Amino acid sequence: MTAQVVVLGSGYAGAGAVKRFEDVNDGTAELTWISEHDYHLVLHESHRVIRDTSVAPKITIPVDEIKSPETTFRQGRVTGVDVEDRSVELESGDAVDYDYLLVALGSSTAFYGIEGLAEYAHTLKGLDDAREMHEDVAAAATDATRSDPAQVVVGGAGLSGIQSAGEVAAYRDEHRAPIDVTLVEGLDEVFPGNDPELQGALRKRLVEAGVDIMCGEFVSMVDEDTIYVGGGEDEEPTELDYDVFLWTGGITGQPELGDANIDKDDRSNRVYADQDFRTSDERVFAIGDTALIEQGPEEFAPPTAQAAWQAAEVAGENLFRAAKGQSLRTWTYDDKGTLVSVGDEAVAHGVDVLPINTFGGVGAEMLKKFVAARWIADVSSIGRAIDAWSDM
């Protein structure tokens, strides 16, 4: 009997796993790919759309360019997973049965119970989010003046926050728009938890781009006009007036998995997975931002595009191996370096084939473009990668 394998999600993890599964499948398993969108988004370049919406087609790849004709694609929003019945529930009311399942649904934005945050802040989890951010920044700039500039605030100075603030600043400069850009981070430095040399290089470029930086105080409340930062029993919060507020301050698991009977982290709702991507249910695998993939005692792979790309190669093969009753491969994350853009500038750090630890300039910019183009070529075609090059 032919094994029924289902992959959920068309992000890096899902698209990469589909490609790998197809590479190793000998025809003894059938693959169904399910996603809310009929395209793959090169998410780590989605911040470019904040500046220029014409970039969008360059970083969206139709699933038909990725999958083989033998793979069945179903467009639909997943609403639940029933591991007892081995069934995926869709918003349409349909159900898709599986023998083996890979969950790669990504993550949602964490709001940490901060009053008003979910209600008033933009997020950046998809193409529509980036377009809405662009439209609101443009509208705020139109209504502003030099003496009363539009206030755009980005919460969270991780990778997404830094790159988004850089794009807003680049939009301001290209359009000579009256916009002030502020980046707010609750911890003590931008790109928290990373090498101080890299933090310093990113701070330098943010300042050069005209981004104001506030570190060391957390957002405590948001209302329609004001972001409240810090404060406590004996201290009044700092008040930031804003016209547009983008929140990039953390991730949590997708609500679709809330009732699934598999082990999840109580705080983040992300699924625990072993190094072979198996969850507490031996027929369910998890990968990408959806998962906390074990890398050692109390250690997990980072929720990054790089990690998802690497993991997808092994996860796709393991799906086929599981369907064949074969032993599974394990995966260990290999950090090949960090690439971060700030507008048209970029910073590279820890790139394992280069002798310089941290650098910017043309070299970093070209390297970041190359990595994005290589991914597009891997899942689609060299022609599409070349077409996207100038916009990344």
ChimeraX attribute file (.defattr): number of C-alpha atoms within 10 A of each C-alpha:
attribute: neighborCount
match mode: 1-to-1
recipient: residues
	/A:1	5
	/A:2	11
	/A:3	17
	/A:4	17
	/A:5	22
	/A:6	27
	/A:7	28
	/A:8	25
	/A:9	26
	/A:10	27
	/A:11	24
	/A:12	31
	/A:13	32
	/A:14	29
	/A:15	26
	/A:16	25
	/A:17	29
	/A:18	31
	/A:19	20
	/A:20	20
	/A:21	24
	/A:22	20
	/A:23	13
	/A:24	14
	/A:25	18
	/A:26	10
	/A:27	11
	/A:28	12
	/A:29	18
	/A:30	19
	/A:31	24
	/A:32	19
	/A:33	21
	/A:34	25
	/A:35	23
	/A:36	16
	/A:37	16
	/A:38	17
	/A:39	19
	/A:40	24
	/A:41	23
	/A:42	21
	/A:43	18
	/A:44	19
	/A:45	20
	/A:46	27
	/A:47	33
	/A:48	29
	/A:49	24
	/A:50	28
	/A:51	27
	/A:52	18
	/A:53	17
	/A:54	11
	/A:55	19
	/A:56	23
	/A:57	12
	/A:58	20
	/A:59	28
	/A:60	18
	/A:61	21
	/A:62	16
	/A:63	19
	/A:64	14
	/A:65	13
	/A:66	20
	/A:67	19
	/A:68	14
	/A:69	9
	/A:70	11
	/A:71	15
	/A:72	13
	/A:73	19
	/A:74	15
	/A:75	14
	/A:76	16
	/A:77	17
	/A:78	23
	/A:79	18
	/A:80	18
	/A:81	25
	/A:82	16
	/A:83	19
	/A:84	9
	/A:85	10
	/A:86	17
	/A:87	19
	/A:88	20
	/A:89	19
	/A:90	20
	/A:91	12
	/A:92	10
	/A:93	8
	/A:94	11
	/A:95	17
	/A:96	15
	/A:97	18
	/A:98	22
	/A:99	17
	/A:100	21
	/A:101	26
	/A:102	28
	/A:103	25
	/A:104	26
	/A:105	28
	/A:106	26
	/A:107	21
	/A:108	18
	/A:109	17
	/A:110	18
	/A:111	18
	/A:112	15
	/A:113	10
	/A:114	13
	/A:115	14
	/A:116	15
	/A:117	22
	/A:118	16
	/A:119	11
	/A:120	18
	/A:121	20
	/A:122	20
	/A:123	22
	/A:124	23
	/A:125	19
	/A:126	13
	/A:127	20
	/A:128	14
	/A:129	18
	/A:130	23
	/A:131	22
	/A:132	17
	/A:133	24
	/A:134	22
	/A:135	16
	/A:136	17
	/A:137	24
	/A:138	21
	/A:139	14
	/A:140	21
	/A:141	23
	/A:142	14
	/A:143	11
	/A:144	17
	/A:145	13
	/A:146	10
	/A:147	7
	/A:148	11
	/A:149	18
	/A:150	25
	/A:151	20
	/A:152	25
	/A:153	27
	/A:154	26
	/A:155	27
	/A:156	26
	/A:157	26
	/A:158	20
	/A:159	20
	/A:160	26
	/A:161	25
	/A:162	27
	/A:163	25
	/A:164	30
	/A:165	30
	/A:166	29
	/A:167	24
	/A:168	31
	/A:169	24
	/A:170	22
	/A:171	21
	/A:172	20
	/A:173	14
	/A:174	10
	/A:175	11
	/A:176	10
	/A:177	21
	/A:178	19
	/A:179	26
	/A:180	19
	/A:181	22
	/A:182	23
	/A:183	23
	/A:184	25
	/A:185	26
	/A:186	20
	/A:187	16
	/A:188	12
	/A:189	20
	/A:190	28
	/A:191	22
	/A:192	17
	/A:193	11
	/A:194	12
	/A:195	12
	/A:196	13
	/A:197	13
	/A:198	22
	/A:199	16
	/A:200	14
	/A:201	17
	/A:202	23
	/A:203	20
	/A:204	12
	/A:205	19
	/A:206	25
	/A:207	12
	/A:208	11
	/A:209	21
	/A:210	18
	/A:211	22
	/A:212	16
	/A:213	18
	/A:214	19
	/A:215	16
	/A:216	13
	/A:217	17
	/A:218	20
	/A:219	22
	/A:220	20
	/A:221	18
	/A:222	22
	/A:223	15
	/A:224	13
	/A:225	13
	/A:226	16
	/A:227	24
	/A:228	18
	/A:229	22
	/A:230	17
	/A:231	16
	/A:232	9
	/A:233	5
	/A:234	6
	/A:235	8
	/A:236	11
	/A:237	17
	/A:238	15
	/A:239	16
	/A:240	16
	/A:241	18
	/A:242	19
	/A:243	20
	/A:244	20
	/A:245	25
	/A:246	22
	/A:247	23
	/A:248	25
	/A:249	23
	/A:250	16
	/A:251	20
	/A:252	20
	/A:253	24
	/A:254	19
	/A:255	15
	/A:256	15
	/A:257	21
	/A:258	16
	/A:259	12
	/A:260	15
	/A:261	13
	/A:262	18
	/A:263	14
	/A:264	21
	/A:265	13
	/A:266	8
	/A:267	9
	/A:268	18
	/A:269	20
	/A:270	25
	/A:271	26
	/A:272	22
	/A:273	25
	/A:274	20
	/A:275	22
	/A:276	22
	/A:277	31
	/A:278	24
	/A:279	24
	/A:280	16
	/A:281	13
	/A:282	13
	/A:283	18
	/A:284	22
	/A:285	26
	/A:286	29
	/A:287	32
	/A:288	30
	/A:289	29
	/A:290	28
	/A:291	30
	/A:292	27
	/A:293	29
	/A:294	19
	/A:295	17
	/A:296	11
	/A:297	6
	/A:298	6
	/A:299	10
	/A:300	18
	/A:301	23
	/A:302	17
	/A:303	18
	/A:304	13
	/A:305	17
	/A:306	20
	/A:307	21
	/A:308	26
	/A:309	19
	/A:310	20
	/A:311	27
	/A:312	26
	/A:313	18
	/A:314	22
	/A:315	31
	/A:316	27
	/A:317	21
	/A:318	26
	/A:319	33
	/A:320	26
	/A:321	17
	/A:322	18
	/A:323	19
	/A:324	14
	/A:325	9
	/A:326	11
	/A:327	10
	/A:328	18
	/A:329	13
	/A:330	15
	/A:331	20
	/A:332	17
	/A:333	17
	/A:334	12
	/A:335	14
	/A:336	13
	/A:337	15
	/A:338	17
	/A:339	22
	/A:340	22
	/A:341	28
	/A:342	24
	/A:343	22
	/A:344	16
	/A:345	18
	/A:346	24
	/A:347	24
	/A:348	24
	/A:349	21
	/A:350	18
	/A:351	17
	/A:352	13
	/A:353	8
	/A:354	10
	/A:355	8
	/A:356	11
	/A:357	13
	/A:358	19
	/A:359	19
	/A:360	19
	/A:361	12
	/A:362	13
	/A:363	12
	/A:364	20
	/A:365	21
	/A:366	14
	/A:367	16
	/A:368	20
	/A:369	20
	/A:370	16
	/A:371	14
	/A:372	19
	/A:373	23
	/A:374	17
	/A:375	17
	/A:376	26
	/A:377	15
	/A:378	14
	/A:379	22
	/A:380	20
	/A:381	16
	/A:382	15
	/A:383	11
	/A:384	16
	/A:385	22
	/A:386	15
	/A:387	12
	/A:388	20
	/A:389	17
	/A:390	10
	/A:391	16
	/A:392	22
